[in-house]
Every structure is written in C-alpha cells, then in structure tokens.
C-alpha cells in the first residue's frame, strides 16, 4: 500500500503518464478526455436537471468504461475535473491514476456484468475468483456477504440516487465483515474505494436519479466476459 501511494503521489505531483494514458483510454471512454477545462462549462455551474441527468449518465458510462482499459484507471472523478460542452461531458484527468492487477480488474468486470445481468451464479463465481468468497467461509456468512454487496451496489438500480453518506455506511459494513472474517485485502480495493467516493460525490452534487442497470449493460454487457475494448 505504501509503495503504491508513493507512486501515486509522484504521478500526481508530476503528471507523469497522464497524457499517454489519456491517449490510450480515449477510444474506450464515452467522454472527451482533455488536458484542461478552459473551453468547458464547470460541471458545478450546470443547474438544468435534464442536462445534469444526461451528464451524470455520461459520468457513469465513463466510470464503467474505464474498467475495460488495461493500461490504467483515472481515479479522480470529482466535479473539479469535469466540465460540459453542451450535453457532452468533458474530463480532464490528473495524475491520480493506477494500473490495477489484471486479475482484479477482470474480477471487477465479471462482478459488474453478473450483478447487472442478474446472474447469481456468475456473481458468486466472480467473488470466488477475486478471493472474496473463500471455500472455507460458512454458508450463512457467504450469503451475508452477497447481501451486503447487493445493497452496496444499489437496490433501486433503474432510478438510483447517489448519497455519499449511504455509500460510507455501506462500505463500513463491508469492511466490518472483512475484519470479522479475517480477510486480507490487496491495496487495489482501497483505490477502488477512492474511485467510487469521487463518483458518488459528483453524482450526489448533481442530485439526479440514474438508470445504472441500463448504463452498465450498455457499456459492459455488449463486450464478452474476459475481453477488453
């Protein structure tokens, strides 16, 4: 974790790798990736609910699409990094990026694909592949973990509103479960938590409900499991 944080801090301070990752990621990302936001309206200045919903939908597409990029993941989705050109979302990523372990990234893709396609067997399979559902975990605890994750992803997936307080409460419950069952988690999990926090902060600021299920299906389910864009 400390080694990863040192690398992340260096990239944030120097901007190392941002331009090259931006160029690699752009074909997979349904938003304009730019070096700056000078020609875009600040996202915080958009007050039309219809535009806010469309821009929030695009942010969710960006969130899911980044999981398909093998070379790296831009972590900072706060509104200060985002803008709008009409109804088009503009994203100016900074040096907060990381290359996740391939097996973890593929596991997250499998997790999202199975959850939003209601494939309970594949969902548990993805958890096992990521080491989150070990064979020696009692059945009742396994069921509890699945329930915690389903609540964390969101119950009302077609009209989901985002609240950072709800996210924190759900994330705390997950980590209490991991601690109680003596899990050892890779630092990738912490960075994903940061990634999600920045997403929730921006979508909560927008204040709109989003059809997360259809957006995830649009971005991820059109690509076969195990394949990258």
C-alpha positions, 0 to 999 in steps of 0.5 A: 500500500505504501509503495503504491501511494508513493507512486501515486503521489509522484504521478500526481505531483508530476503528471507523469503518464497522464497524457499517454494514458489519456491517449490510450483510454480515449477510444474506450471512454464515452467522454472527451478526455482533455488536458484542461477545462478552459473551453468547458462549462464547470460541471458545478455551474450546470443547474438544468436537471435534464442536462445534469441527468444526461451528464451524470449518465455520461459520468457513469458510462465513463466510470464503467468504461474505464474498467475495460482499459488495461493500461490504467484507471483515472481515479479522480472523478470529482466535479473539479475535473469535469466540465460540459460542452453542451450535453457532452461531458468533458474530463480532464484527468490528473495524475491520480491514476493506477494500473490495477492487477489484471486479475482484479480488474477482470474480477471487477468486470465479471462482478459488474456484468453478473450483478447487472445481468442478474446472474447469481451464479456468475456473481458468486463465481466472480467473488470466488475468483477475486478471493472474496468468497473463500471455500472455507467461509460458512454458508450463512456468512457467504450469503451475508456477504452477497447481501451486503454487496447487493445493497452496496451496489444499489437496490433501486438500480433503474432510478438510483440516487447517489448519497455519499453518506449511504455509500460510507455506511455501506462500505463500513459494513463491508469492511466490518465483515472483512475484519470479522472474517479475517480477510486480507485485502490487496491495496487495489480495493482501497483505490477502488474505494477512492474511485467510487467516493469521487463518483458518488460525490459528483453524482450526489452534487448533481442530485439526479436519479440514474438508470445504472442497470441500463448504463452498465449493460450498455457499456459492459454487457455488449463486450464478452466476459474476459475481453477488453475494448 
